[in-house]
């Protein structure tokens, strides 16, 4: 059993999607179930609109899950666990404010020491604790770690060991007794029989504490694997709250979901990103041993470039299944090898279908406009452009390349594009003549 457990505090970004995908592919490759868990215990920042968006994004990507669990529906379970841990003295109350803790961390860092909590609240007597509580101070609660080394064989990094309390006692319940990720994740994973947890390596310290919690709850410890984080080109981490390369942005740019899946499955591994495989093939080829332990740097232009390559090989039916464009099959066959984006194809389609007028008309040599109009073939055929330009060149002294560019600008406003022989078969003769008449004028 595997899961993807996002918090609904923003839109899924490319790093989140990669974690979801790698869990999904591992589950499918090993015939394991895969479910979605919405970690929404943070009432201040969690929003329903983000939960809905997460599910819509996963469905669009083709990452299917068997069930959806919301942590906000499991608050009673967490309260029971709180009482269990408190009654056995596995957790202890702490009274430092956020500012006090920040000051302590800064002092330790200045001294060149790791910013580990000093456990000052642990050494308070029962009487001192009661006095603070009666004075109105509500404690937060930390898990009391012991001296026993914490280690596991990570599926990506190999053996990882924490010795001699090299991590702080983690806060597991807030001052309002609301549970934090460290405890809720363990409670849910143990109850749902999660067997493997694949996530970013920013969670390695969390994993150390959570392994301790699994033991305290007498639950089976899952297998852990920590992938290097996906970072932007500048080396900064990605964030849901800053909309870092979210799915909705890729949808807006009409990037195909299979391109995103291929890219995210292959970056940070020994696989080439250039070939686009179907989802079944991605599952079959999935192998954790191919992934590097080094950081992964994400450049959105790579996805746009791969999408451009992919566009040139798809048919109109596949295009329409993903993005409704209104483009005809004939037009798509003509245009697809000459465009880099779906929006560019839509722009060309509109340019051909609708009236096209240039604000700043193309200036041509004296008498050339007249010759262009007189030389228009009587019938639009596949070689319309060749016949037309050949006739013009017979009647007017102009270099062929200059004529081709000038005429293309008059008709499309662009210096480059699809074959004009092909493109003009999609236009009516009257519109071709109208464009010549309206979009150019002879020099005085």
N, C-alpha and C positions, 0 to 999 in steps of 0.2 A: 504494500500500500504506500502510495506517495501522495503528496499534496502540494498545492501552491497556496501561499497564505499572505496575500497582500493586505495592507491596511488602506481603507477607502478615504485617504486624506489628499488625494490628487489623482490625476490621470496616469495610467501605466506608461512608464518610459521604457526605452529600449533595454535597459538593464533588467527591469522587472520582467519584461517579455522573455528575455533570454533565460532567466531562472525558471519561468513557467514552462517554456519549451523543453529545456533539458530534463526537467522532471517528467514531463509528459512522454518524451521520447524514451527515456530510461524505463518508465512504467510499461509502455507498449512493447518495447524490445524484450522485456522480461515477464510479460503476461501478468502484470500487476495492475491493481485498480489505481485510479487517480481521481482525487476530489479537490474541490475548491473550498478554502476556508477564508472567510472574510474576518480579518482581525480588527473589529470595530469597537473595542472597549474604550477607546479614547473619544468620549462623547463630544468634547469641544471641537475636535478637528475632523472627525468622521462624518461623512455626508452620504445620504442615499444616492445622490446623483453620481457619486464616484463608484459606489457599489454596482450600480446599473451599468455604468460605463465599463467597468472591469469585465463584467460578464459579456457585454456586447463585443468588447475587443477580443476576448478569448474566442468567442464564437466566430467572429470574422476571420481570425487567424486559423481556425480549424483545430484549436486546442480544446478538445472535448473532455468533459469531466462527468463523473457518474453521480455526484451529489454536491450540494452547496450547504455549508455550515456557517452560521454567524455566531461569533463569540458573544455578541450582545444577548443572545438567547440562552447563554450558559452561565449567567452571573451567579446563580444559586450554587452551581457546582463549584465555582471558584471560591465562594464563601465557605463552603464545606472544607475545601482544601486549606484555606486560610486557618480555620479553626483547628484542623488536624495538625498543621505545621506549628502553630503557636502553642498548642497544648503539649507538644513534645519538645518544645524549646529548640526547634529547628530554625526558627526565625526569631529575630529580636527587634524591639522598638528602637528607633533612632530619632533624635530631636533636632539635629542641625538644620538650619535653613539652607536654602540654595546658595545664598551669598556666603555663608560660613563654609560650606563645602568647597565653593569656588576658591575661596581664600586659602584653604588647606591645600588644594591641588596646586595652586600657584607657588606656594612656599616649597612644596616638595620638588616641583619642577626646577625652581631656582637653585635648590640644593643638589640638583642632578639625580634626584631619586624618582622612582616610578610613582605616579599619582595614585597610590593605593590607599583606600580608606583606612584610617588609623584605629578603628574599632572603639573609639572613645565611649560611644553609647553602650557598647556591650559590657563595659566594666561598671556601669551605674548599678547601684544597689536597688532592690525592689522599692525601698522607701523613696529613693531619689526619682525613680520612674513614676511612682504614684504621685509625687509632688508636682512633677512636670505635667502630668495628665490632668490633675485637678486644677492646675493653673490655666488650663485651656489649650495647652499645646497638644496638637494631634500628631502622633508619631507616624513616620513611614517605617516600613518593615524590611529588614535585610535578611537574606539567607546566610546562616552561619556555616562557613566552610571549615574544613578541618585540615590537618597537616598531610593527609593522605594524598599522594600524587594523583592527578587526574590525567588519564591518557586514553587515546583511541587511535585506531588505524584509519586515517582519513582516506577516502576513496580517490582523492586528488593529490593530497600533499604527503601521504604516507603517515608514519607514526608522529603524533603530536603529543607532547607531555607538558603539563604544568606542575611545577614543584613548589613546595614551601610557601603556600599562599601567595603566589606570584600574581594573583588577580584580586580585586576588591570583592568583599562580600556584596553581591548584587542586590539592589533594591528589587523586591518582588511584589510588594503591595504599597500603594500610595497612602498618604495620610487619611484619605477617605475610605481606605481598605479596598479600593479598586485595584484589580490585579494588573501587573505589567506583563509584557511579552514573554519575559523569561519564564514565568510560571504558567501562564495560560497555554503557551505552546506545548509545554511538557504535559500538562493535564490532558489537552486535546489529543496530542500525538499518542499518548499511552492508551487513551480510551478508544481511539479509532484504529489502533494496531498499525500505526505507521511504521514501516520497516526500514525505509530509506529517506534521508533528508538531504537534499542537494540545495545549496544556497551560496550566497556570496561569502568570501573569506573575511568580510567585516564581522561575521558572526562567530568567528573561531573562539573568542573569549566567552561569548554567550554559551557556546556549546560546552565549554568546560564546566560552567555553573549548572547547565541543564543536565549534564550527565550525573552530577551530584544529586539533582532533584529526582531524576528517574530512579536512582537507587533508594532515596528516602521514601519514595512512593511505591517501592517494590515493583516497579514496572520494567518491562523489557526495554533495553537501550537500543534505539535504532542505529543503523549504519549511517555515518555522516560523510558528506563530501562537500568541500568548499571550493567553489570556483573563484578565480581572481575577478575582482570587480571590473565592470566595463566603465571606462573613463572617456571623457571627451578628448579631442586632439590636444587641448591645453593641459591635460592631465588632471582636470577637476572631475569629481564624481558627478553622477547624474542625479537629478532630484525630481520627484513627482510634483513637488510644489512649485517648481520653476518651469514645468512643462517641457522638460528636456527630451526632445525627440519623441513625443508621445505618439501613440497609435493614431490618434485623431489627426495629427499633423501629416502622417504618412498617407492616411486616407484622403486628406485634402489634396495632396500632391498626386493622388491616384497611383501610388506604389502598390504592386501586386503582393498579396499576403504571402504567397509561396516564395517570392524573392526575399522578403524579410525573414521568413523561417530558415531558408537556406543560409543566408548571411549570418544569422545569429547562431546557428548550429555549428558553423565552420570557423568563425573568428576565434582566435585563441587555441586553435587546434592545428594538426598537421594536414588538414584537408584544404584543397584549393577552393576558393570561394567562387570561381568563375563558372562552374557547371551548376545548372539548376536542376535539382532532383524533385520528384513528386514526394508527397508526405510519406507514402508507403516505403519508398526507397530511403528516405531520411531515417525512418525507424530501423530498417534493415541494416543500414550502414553505421548506426550509432555505436560509439565505443568510447568509454571514459578514458581509456589509455591514450587516446589521441590528443587529449587536452593538456595544455601547458599550465605551469604554475605561475607564469608571469602575468603581469597586468595586461588587459586588453584595451586597446585604444580604438575608439569608434569615430569614424569620419562619415557623416551622412552622405557625402558625395559618392562614397563607394556604393551605397545602396541605390542611389539615383543612376549611377553608371550601369550597375547590374540590371536595373529595371529597364534601362534603355536597350540593352542587349536582348532582354527577354521579350520586350514588345515586338521586336522584329521577327519573332518566330511564332507568335500566337495567331489564331484565326479569329474571325469576327464573332463567332459564337462564344468563344472563351472571353473575349473582351466584353461582350454584352452581359455575360453572366456575372462579371465583376463590376463593371461600370457601364451604366446606360448612357450611350453617347449619341444615338440616332444616326450613326454613320452606316452607310450602305456597305454591303460586302464588296462590291466593285471598287468603291472608293478606298476601303481599307487595304485591299490587295495592292492598290497603286501607291498608297501613302506610307504604309507601315515601315518600309525599309529606309524612309527618309525623315522619320521623326524620332525624337528622343523621349517624348512624353505623350501621354494620352491627351493632355490639354492642348499640346501642339497639333495633334491630329484633329481635335475638335475645332481648333482655330482655322486650320486649312479647310475643313469641311464647311464652316460658316463662310469663309472667303469665297468658296466656289458656289455655294448655294445662294448667297445673298448678293445684293448690289455692293460693289466695291468702288469706293471713291477716294482718291488721293487729295488731301488738302493742298499740299504744295505740288502742283502738277509737274510731271517730268518734261523738261525742255528738250526738244529734238531739233535737229537741223532743218532749215527751211525746205519745204516740199516733202520731207520724210513722212510726216503724218498722213499726207495725202496718198503717198505710195503705199503705206502700210494698209490703209483702208481699202484701196483699190485692189490690193493683192490678196485679200482674204479669200480662201478657197470657197467654192459654192456649197460644199458639203463637208460636214465634220466626220472625219475618218481617223483611223489610228495614226496615219502619217500627216495629219492636218498641219502640225507645227513645221515639219520638214518642208512640205509643199509651200507653205506660207512664207517662211524665211528665205527659201530658195528663190521664190518669185521676187521678193523685195530686193535681194542681192543682185538680181539681174537688172533691176530698174534703177537702183540707187547705189552710189559709190560710198560704202560704209564697210568697215571691217566686220567680219562675221561675229567675233566675240562681243564687240560693242553692240551690235544689233541684238544679239541674244539676251544680253543683260538688260538693255534698254526696254525691250519688248516684255521681258519677264517682270520688270519693275512696273510697267504700265498695267499689266494684267493682274499681278499679285501683290505688288509692293515689296517683294522680296528678291534679293539677288540670287538666292539658291533655293532648291526645293526638288520635288519629284520631277520626273521626266515630263516636259511640257506636251509631248505627243500623247502621253497617258492622261495628263491632267485636263487638257482641253477637250477630251472626249466626254468629260463630265459637265461641260458647259454648253449653253445654247449659243448659237451663232450671233443672235441679236445682242446678247449680253457681252460677247467678245467685242463686237463693233462698238457698243455703247461705252465700254471701258476705254477703248482707244480714243473715242471721241472726247470723253470727259477727262481722262487722266493724263493727257499730254497736250502740249501746245508747241507750235513751231517758234523758233527764235525769230526776232525781228531782223 
